[in-house]
Amino acid sequence: MSEYVKATKKIDVSAGDSVRILRELQEMSQNDLAAATGIAQSTIYAIENGRIRLGVERAKVLARALRCHPAVLVFPGWNVEEETAA
């Protein structure tokens, strides 16, 4: 098995970007995700485009449909090595 190699480039993504990326990786349309979650397609569009905030409750619902942990959606750019405890 090969060793872990840290990426040389870092890109910043928003919570909406994370939703879109995970949705597209699973080959789901916004309408598919809306049907799976009960969240209106227009709301999913607005989240993906940064027009409205994701919010924790929506993140939980979307995470179930996208098969990921809600933190992946809520904190997409968080790096444990760079953050300090409050």
RADA-V23327 format. One record per residue. N is the residue number from 1. RES is the residue in one small letter. PSI is psi in whole degrees, -180 to 180 (* if undefined). Layout:
n = {N & N}
res = {RES & RES}
psi = {PSI & PSI}
This chain:
n = {1 & 2 & 3 & 4 & 5 & 6 & 7 & 8 & 9 & 10 & 11 & 12 & 13 & 14 & 15 & 16 & 17 & 18 & 19 & 20 & 21 & 22 & 23 & 24 & 25 & 26 & 27 & 28 & 29 & 30 & 31 & 32 & 33 & 34 & 35 & 36 & 37 & 38 & 39 & 40 & 41 & 42 & 43 & 44 & 45 & 46 & 47 & 48 & 49 & 50 & 51 & 52 & 53 & 54 & 55 & 56 & 57 & 58 & 59 & 60 & 61 & 62 & 63 & 64 & 65 & 66 & 67 & 68 & 69 & 70 & 71 & 72 & 73 & 74 & 75 & 76 & 77 & 78 & 79 & 80 & 81 & 82 & 83 & 84 & 85 & 86}
res = {m & s & e & y & v & k & a & t & k & k & i & d & v & s & a & g & d & s & v & r & i & l & r & e & l & q & e & m & s & q & n & d & l & a & a & a & t & g & i & a & q & s & t & i & y & a & i & e & n & g & r & i & r & l & g & v & e & r & a & k & v & l & a & r & a & l & r & c & h & p & a & v & l & v & f & p & g & w & n & v & e & e & e & t & a & a}
psi = {138 & 157 & 155 & 131 & 121 & 140 & 144 & -22 & 143 & 131 & 146 & 130 & 148 & 172 & -41 & -39 & -41 & -43 & -48 & -46 & -49 & -38 & -47 & -36 & -29 & 10 & 43 & 142 & 169 & -37 & -39 & -45 & -38 & -44 & -37 & -24 & -23 & 5 & 133 & 144 & -38 & -33 & -41 & -43 & -46 & -38 & -49 & -28 & 11 & 19 & -29 & 156 & 148 & -54 & 150 & -44 & -43 & -38 & -40 & -45 & -46 & -39 & -39 & -46 & -33 & -1 & 55 & 172 & 141 & -31 & -28 & -35 & -41 & -36 & 65 & -30 & 10 & 132 & 114 & -30 & -25 & -17 & 148 & 154 & 147 & *}
